[in-house]
Every structure is written in structure tokens, then in C-alpha cells.
Amino acid sequence: MANETVLTNKIFLNAVLPLVKVIATDVPSLAKKFENMHAVFQVSALDPDSPGGKVATHFTVNNGEWVVCADKVATNAFVDLEFKNLEAMNSFFKGKIGPATLPKMKGALKYPKVFAALLMTLLKMSSLLTAKAAPEAEEDKLLMVKCFFYLLSSGISQLNKQGHEAVHNWTKTSPDRVYAWAVDGHPEVSAYLRIKAGKSRSGRGVYKRAMPFFTMRFDSLDSALGILLSTDDMLDSTKKGKLIMDGAPEFGAQIGEYMLTVAAYAQG
């Protein structure tokens, strides 16, 4: 199993940072900033134990079309937010911002529009993932639920791939099963996780090849945010019909436990 610092960093590289694309394409004011842009930018951290001494997730944008390269270093980045080590990157994205955690902003002066667009998107992502209460605007609720569902599905998969003991033991003995997250009337925010014999794969959208083995389904965006933001009790939400466990209740408790584990790594 990877140590806790590396495991946390893998969550950020593979589950959190890919949300940059989601936010930049779903928020009209941000999407405009990437129109007619041709650029490569990344978020990285120096790490002597990694090949090349560095880890990163980078993005290529061409006229608003995005390619996300999670956990891959770009050698041709226009802008690179480079942290001095894994700990600094982890702390920064958990909201512990200060002189010791700020990254070097390589390329910011040479490519100010690219840097500004990336920074505004990262700030929007941070505001969503660190929110303590649900937003009022419907479009912000949609985006927040979508980001959390994507984070949870990919985060649990990352924990498995990195050898997290509890999660890997769960997947190791599992037959081919799909676990899903959904909100009634909003298929666009759906996400799923497929596991089998120690392997896992996260996905965005509705799983269409078969009926999921278990779905954590909410009756509304507000009900979903109540659980995702920990402002509602899961048992109480289930009794009131806000949260529907499409499958055996014990699997809901299990998935709920791993959701909390991901949140602990991503948010502290």
C-alpha cells in the first residue's frame, strides 16, 4: 500500500484535478475563457521518488476541446503550477494555503490568459469541494452534485488501485458488480463504479450495459447535497424517502463508509 502522503496525492491527481475539465466546460463564464485557446497546462509537485522527479496531471485545450492526462507529466506545458513537494500540494488543495504551500507559477507572465483561466477554474473547484452548505442556484447544485459523484466514484477506484487495505479487500473478493450514484430526473449527474476480483473502474453517466448491482439514489439535488455535505443524516434521509437504496441496505452502508474515506483524503 502507498503511504498516506502518496495515497492522498493520487486522489488529487486522479480524482480531484480531472474535475477541472468538468467545471471549465459546464460553467459558461469559464468555458468562454478557453474558447480559441491552444494550450497545455498542468498542476505538478516535485517528488524524488517518481520517474523524472515529478508528478502531475496536465490538460490540453484546443478551441475549448479538452484532453485530461491524469497522473502524467507534460514536458511542453505553457503554464505549470509546481509545488515543492507532495505534502505542499496536498495541503494546498485541502485549503491550507500559505507561504509553505504556494506553488511556483511557471509561465504565468508569458501566458497570462492561460494562467488566469486555469486559476479561476481551480478557485471555482475549490469553492465547490470545500462548501459547507448547498448553493441556491440550480445550475450550481447540478455542478456540485456532479463533481462530488465523479470524485467519489474515481476516488474509491483510486484507493483500490493504490492498495488501500479495506477497499482493496472489498474489491478482491467481489464478483463483477456495478455500484452507482443517481438523482431522480437528472441523469446528467450520474456516476458509477465497476469492481471485480480486485480490479475497479469508475465511470461518468448512467451505466447502460446492465442494471447496477446497487444504486445510491436521491429524490432531488437538495437531498443528494444533504448527504454529500454531511448536513443530513443518512438513516433519517432513508426513512423520509430522500435517499433510496436500490439494493441491499448493507451495501449502502459499505459504500457510505468508502465515500467518507475518500472525503477524508480529499478534504482533510
N, C-alpha and C positions, 0 to 999 in steps of 0.2 A: 504493500500500500504506500502511496505517496505520502510524504509528511504533510502536516496541516497547512503549512505555508504554500506548498506546491499545489495541494488539492484546492485550496481557496483560489489560487491564481488560475487554475484550469477552469474553474467555474466562471471566472470573469472573462477569460479568453474565449471560451467555447459556448457559454450560455448567456452572459450579460452583454458583451460587446456586439455580438451579432444583432442585438436589438436596435443598434444604431440605424441599420437599413430600414427596419420596420418603422421607426419613428420618422426618419427623413423622408420616407415615401408616403406615409399616412397623414402627416401634418402639412397642409397646403403651403403655409408660410415658409416651412423648411424646404419642401420639395422645390419651390421656386429658386432657392439659392443654389440648387445643384443642376438646374437646367443649363444646358450649353457648357457644362463643366467637363473637362477631361483631366482627371487627376487620380493619383494614388496616395492614400494617406493611411497612417497606422497609429496604433497605441502599443507601446512596447515597454519592456523592462529589461535591464541588464541582468544576466544570470550566468555566472561562470560555469554552472553545471549543465548548461544547454549547448547544443551544437552552435558554433558561431558566437557563443557568449551572450545570447539574447533570445527573448521570447516576444511574440507579438501576434496581434490579429490585425490584418490590413484589409482595405477596401479599395476597389477600383470603380470609378464612376465615369461613365461616358454618356453625356446627354441625358442624365437622370436615370440611366440603367446601371444597376448595382451588381457587383460580384463581391461576395464576402469570402475571405480566406481566413477562417478561424484557426488560431494557433499556428500561423505561418508568417515568417518574417519576409518583408519586401525589401529588396535592395535598391529600389527605384522610387521610394516614397517622396512625394512632394513635401508633405508635412508629416512629422513624426513626433508624437508626444512621448518622450523617452524618460521612463522612471529609472532611478539609480539602482533599484533592486526590486525583487518581488514583494517584499514587505511594504515598500513605499506605494507601489501600485495598489496592493490590496487595501491598505489604509485609506488611500485617496478615494477609491470607489465605495468605501464604506462611510464616507463623509468626514473622515478625519483629515481635513485639509489644512496644511501649514507649511512652513519653510522646509521641513524634513520630508514632506511627501509630494511636493510640487514637481512636475516633470520638466525636463528641458523641452522647449518648444521649437524644435528644429524645423526650419523652413517657414516659420510664421511671418517673417519680414519679407521673404522672397515671394511667398504666395499668400498674401493677406486674406483674399476672398475664400480660398480653400480652408485656411485656418479658422476664419470666423464662422464659416458654415459648420465645420466639424465641432467647434467649441459650443455653438448654440445647440447643436443636436445632442451633444453629451450632457449639457446642462438640462435639457428637456428630459432626457433619460433619467438623470439623477433625481429630478423633481418627481417623476412618476414612481420610481422604485423606492424612494425614501418617504413618500407621502404617509401621513398618519390618518388622513380622512379621505373619503371619496370626493372627487371633483363634482361640480354642479353640472357642467356641460355634458350632454350626451356623448358627443364625439370624444371627449376626454375620458369618459367612463369606458367606452369601447376600446380605446387605445390602451388604457391601463390594464383592463382585463386581458386583452390580447397579449400584452407584454408579459404579464405575470404567468399566464398559461404557457407561453413559449419558454419562459425562463424555467418553470417548474419541470416541464417535460424534458428539456435538454439538460437541465441541471441534474435531475435524477439519473439520466443516462450517463452523464459525465462522472458522477460519483461511482457508478458501476464500473465504468471503463478504467477509472483510476484506482480501483481496488478497495473502495470504502467497504469495510468489513460487513456491516449489516445489509447494505444494499446489494453487494455482490453475492452474499449468501442467499439472499432472496431470489435474485435472478438465476443463480446457479442451479437451483433445484426446480425452476419453473418450466412448465411446458410452454408452448407457443401461445402467448396471451397478449392482448392489447388493452391498455388502460387509457381512458380518455377523460378530457375535461370539456364541458359544454355549457352553453347558456341557451335556454329556450328562445327561439326566434332570432338568434344571432350566430349562424353557422360560421361567420367570418372570424370569430374569435376562438374557434375550437383548436385543440391540440391533442396529441396522443403520444403514448409510449408503448413500444412493442418490445417484449422481452422473451427470451428463450435460451435455456441452458447456458446461462452466464453471459449471453450477448444482449445488447439493448440498442434500440434506435428510436430517436424522437422524431416526431413529425408535426407539421403545421396543417391545420384544416381538419376536415372530417375524415376519419378513416373509413374508406368505402369498400375495401375488399371483403369485409365480413363484419358482423355485429361485434363491437368491442366486448371483451370479457367483463369489463367493469367500467362504468362511466360515472364520474362525479358531475352531476348535472344541477344547474341552478335555474330557478324560475325567472330570474331577472339579473341585469347587470349589478343592481344595488345589492342583491343577495350574494352574488359572487364576490363583490368587493368587501362585504361584511366579513367573509371568511378570509379572503386574501389579505386584508388589512388587520385581521385579528380584532375587529371591533364587535363581531358577533360570535356567539358560542356555537360550535358545530352541532352539538346534540340538540340545542334549542332550535337551530335553523332547520334541522331534520324534522323535528316534531311539528314545526309550523309549515312544512312543505316548501320552504325556501331552498333547501338542499335536498336533492333526490339521489339516492344511491341506487343506480341501475346495476344491481349485482348484490352479492352477499355483503352485509354491513361490515364484517370483519376486514374485508379488503379495503373498505373506505377508511377504516382506522389506520390500516397499514400505509396506504397512500398518504393520508394526512400526516403521519409521522415523518415520511420522507420529504413531504412538502416543507415541513418545519425545518428539517435538516438542511435543505437547500437554502432556505431563507436565512438560516444562521450563518452559512458560509458567505452568502451574497450581501447580507445587510449587517451582520455582526450582532 
